[in-house]
């Protein structure tokens, strides 16, 4: 089992920045690919960003490319999502997720095995 706890959400004005953190415990963090997803009210949960185990490769949804950056610190068992130039349409609950081997499609929600409880991000216009 892996326990994931997100933090760093909040209310920010459009154009502002937030940094989300996700602390993992329970298993060897470096064995897992990590992802961030989000769910806005009335919408399905969607992929935001993901990172491979070593941190050498990252993946982004088109809607956040160039504005968001995913990173990880395997020594601290933590994955981050730096969000810049935030827009009202980025308002959602953001979830951290962990993907154990064997690995499939990194963009797919059902690829991930463990989920955090989510943190609310609200961007005002």
Buried (B, 14 or more C-beta within 10 A) or exposed (E): EBEBBBBBBEEBEEEBEBBBBBBBEEBEBEEBBBBBBBBBEEEEBBBBBBBBBEBEEBBBBEBBEEBBBBBBEBEEBBBBBBBBEBBEEBBBBBBBBBBBEEEEEBBEBEBBEBBBEBBEBBBEE
